[in-house]
Amino acid sequence: MGHPSLLELPVERVLRRLVRRQLAAAARGLERAQDPDDHKGLHAFRVAIRRLRSLLHAYRRWLGRAAGKKPRRRLRQLTRVTNAARDAHVQLTWLAAEAVSLEPEDQPGLAWMRKHLRSRQRGFNRSTRAQLTRDVVRAAKLLTRRLGEMKDSDETVFRSAFGEVFMPAADRFRLRLAAIAGSGDYKNIHRTRIQLKRLRYVVEPLRRVLEEAGAVDRRLRKLQTVLGKLHDIQVIEAELAAGIEAAAAENARRMHELAVEGETRRLEQLRRRDEGLGLLVLAGRARAQRDELYQTFDEEWLADCADALDGELLALSEALRRDR
């Protein structure tokens, strides 16, 4: 795939190759993900599915039925099934890093949150993994069958198709990036991150073909890391906010039961180990980290690197016209 002639191949031939490559990557990641402790396997699976979805979205004009509603819906569902397990792992990793500096009185809140997230992880159990495997097989068979129905066209080479999808994707990303209003703008940060991935996955197949594509890919990869961290800490904040409410409700029910039963000693013990205190401390830390991450994003990307990225995108566009 690294040979320059890739640009001059029929677009259908290139797309079949790219889609099959991601199907194989998803299968490898899913095989690894059968081990509950192999979080990198689950990550590899999710990345391959995202790349597949981006390919089908960007090149649906040439993919035809292979990019129809049915295969896209099945791939979207595969991502949704794994969201909770992925988020729980990220959040437990964050809690582990924060645990070392928590005060003793804050430990009950930490323990409550860990228990809650581990319960969610267990929900992604063997039966769920087995069903996921069956769903992947079904989606792969459908895609493979529809890819086989495609015929190469003598009219459009991959260079032309790439040119048609690349600049509109870049323009949509710029608009999303400009719409972000601050560290609390969850919606636009999330949408910008999604559009960035779509743009990057469009550019990625050419990163070894054109030097300019490699430069854009590297820039977008770094920005994706920053936006990913910002998104993750926002999700952690939301989890902690929900946890504070849930823990308070649980605590109130237990206290009421103990008060009715006259268990004054146990009631006093419960009062001393209020989970809400630790959860509030964790929420404060998450908020501080979110603001710090956004400041880095604002200073290093919105102020400086945005212009550099624009220049690299333009250089890639010009390289497509030049290297014929």
N, C-alpha and C positions, 0 to 999 in steps of 0.2 A: 504493500500500500504506500510505501515511501517513494516510489518511482514517479518522476514528474508527469509521465503519461497518464497518471490518474486523472488529471484535469481534462484530458482529451477523450476519455472513455465515455461511452453512452451513460447518461445519468442513472438509468435503471440498473445497469450492471454494478455501478459503484454503490448504489443504495442497497442492493441485495447483499453485497459483501459487508457493508457496514452494519446492517441489521443482523445478519447472521453472526457477525463477530460479537455483538452485544448479547445476543441470545446465548452464545457459548459462555460469555463472561458471567451472565446471570446464573447459568447452570452451575458453574464452578463456585460462585459465591454462595449459592443456596446449599450446595453440598457441604461446604465448610460450616455454614450456619446451623446445620443440624446439631453441632456441638454448642450447647447454650453458652459456653464460655468464650467462643470464638466470635467476638463482636466485630472483628475486622471482616470476617466472612459475610456477616449480615450487611455491613457497610458496602462491601464490594457488590453484593447482590443489588442493593438499593441504587447504587450509582449506575450500574448497568441498565437497570429498568428506567432510570431517569434519562439516560442517554437514548435509549430506545424511544421513549415517549417524545423526546425533543426531535429526534429524526423524523418520526411519523408526523409530528406537528409541522415542522418546517418544510418538509418535502411531500406533503400530502397530494399536491397537484400531480406529481410524477409517480407516486406510489399507488395511487388509485385505491382499490379495495383493501390493499394491505394496510392502508392508513384510515380505514373506515371506522365508524363508531364502535363497532363490536370489539375489534382488537385494542383500540385506544381505551375503551371502558375497562377491559380486562386488565390491562397494564396499570391503569390508575388504581384499581382495586388492590393489586399486588402491593403497591406502595402504601396504601392506607392501612392494610393489615399489619405492616411492620412498623408503623409510625410510633405506636405506644412503646414497643420494646426498645426502639432506638432512643427515644426521648428519655425513658427511664434510665438507660445506661448512662447517657450524658449527665443527667441530673444526679445520679448516685456518684459519679466521678467527681462532680463539683462539690457535693457534700463531703466526700472523703478529704478533699483538699482544705475545706473550711473547718473540718472537725478538730484539727490539731491545735487551733487557736481559740476554740470556744471555751468559755468559762464553765465550771461544773454545773452551775444552775441552768445553763442553756442546753445541757446534754439531753434532757428529756424531749425537747422539741426536735433535736437532731434524730433521736431514736424513733420518734413518731413518724417523721418524714421518711426515714429509711425503710421502716416497716411498710409504709404505704406504697412506696415505689417498688420495693421487692415483691409485694403482692401483685402489682401490675406486671412485673417481669414474669412472674410465674404464670400469669394468664396467657403469655405467649409460650404455651407448653408444647409437648410433643405432638398432641393431636392437631394443634394449630399449625405447627411446622409441617406435619404430614399433609394437611389440607392445602397448605401453601405450595408444597411440591406438586400436588395434583393440579392445582390451578396454573402453575407455571408450565407444566407439560401441555395442558389444554391451550394456553395462550400461544406457546411456541408452535404447536401443530397448526393452529389457525394461521399464524403469521407465515410459517413456512409454506403452507399450501397456497396462500394468496400471493406470496412472492414468486412461487413457481408459475403462477398464471401471467406474470408480467412478461412483456416482450421488450427487447432492446429497441430503442428508437434511433434512427439515423439522423434525426433532426436536432436533438439537444445533447450536448456533451456536459459533463459535470461542471466544467468551468462556468458555463452559462447559467445553469441551475443555481450554483453556489452564489453567483453574482446577484441573482434575483432575490435570494432569501437573506443574504448577508447584510446589506445596508439597511433594509427595513427593520431587521432584528436589532441592529446597532442603534437606529433611531429610537425604537421603542425603549431600549435600555437607557439611553440618554434622558428621555422624558421621565422615566421612572426615577432615575437617580436625582434629577432636579426637583422632583416632587417631595422628597423627604424633608419633613419640617422640623425634626428634632429627635432626641433620643427616645421619646415616648411615642413616636409615630410608628407603632407596630405594623399597621396595615401597609404603609408604603415601603418600609424597610423589607417586609416579607415579599411584597410584589417585586421590588427591585432585585432582590436575591433570586427570585424565580426567573425573571427576565435575563439576569446576568448568566444564569446557568444555560438558558436556551441559546443565548448568543455564543457562549463559550463552546457548547457542544456542536454548534454549527461550524465554528472555526477549527475545532480540534483535529478533524481528519486531515487538515492541510498543514499542521504544525511542522511536519518533517518534509513537506513539499515546497513550501514557500517560507523563507526566513521571516517575512513580515507577519505571516500567520503565527509562527512560533512566538514572536514578540507579543502579539495580542493575547495569545493563550496564556503566556506567563503573567502578564499584567492582570488579566481577568482572574486567574487562579489565586493570586495574592489578595485581590479585592474580595473574592468569594470567601476566603478564609476569614477576613475581617467581618464581613456581613454575616457569615455563619456564626461566629462567636457572639455577635450582637443579637442575632435572632435567638440563639440558645439561651442567653441570659434573660431575654424577655420572656421566654417560655418558662424558665425557672421562676421568675417573678410571679407569673400567673399561677404556677403550681403552688408556690408558697402562700399566695393570697387565698387560694382555695383551701389550702391546708390549715391556715389560721382559723378560718370559719368552721371547717369540719372538726378540728381538734377541740375548739371551744364548745361545739354542740355535743361532742362525745363526753367531754369533761363535765358539762352541765348535767347530762343524763346520769352519769355515774355519781356525781355529788348528790343529786336528788334521791337516787336509790339508797345511798348510804345514810342520808339524813332521815329518810322515812324509816329505815331499819334501825336507826339509833346507833349506828356504827361511828361514834364520834372520833375514835382513835384513827380509824382508816380514813375518815373524812379529812382529818387534819393532815395526814400523810399525803393525801391526794392534793390538798391545797399547796403543799410545799413543793410538789413536782409538777407545776403547771407547764404543760408543753408549749403554751402560747408564747411564753417569754423567749424561748430559744428560737421559735419560728419567726418572731418579730425581729430578732437580731439577725437571723439569716436573710430575711427580706431586706433589711437595711443594707447589708453587705451586697446583695444582688443589685440593688438600686445604685449603689456607689460604683460598682463595677460596670454597670450598664452606661452610666454617665461617662466614666473613664474611657470605655471602648468607643463611645460615640465621639468623644473629643478627638481621639486618635483618627477615627474615620473622617471627621470634619477637617482636621488639620492636614492629614496626609493624603486624602483622596479628593474631597470636595474642593479644597483650595489649590492643590498642586498637581496631583496625578491625573485629574480629569482632563486637563489640557494635553498632557502627554499621551493619554489613551486616545483622545481624539486624533492626534497626529498619527498614531500607530494604526488606527482604523482606516484613516485616509491613505496611508502608505500601502496597506493591504489591498484596498480598492484599486489603487493605481497599479500595483504589481499584477493584479488579475488581467488588466488591460495590456500591460507591457509584455508579460512573459507568454507570448503566444507562439 
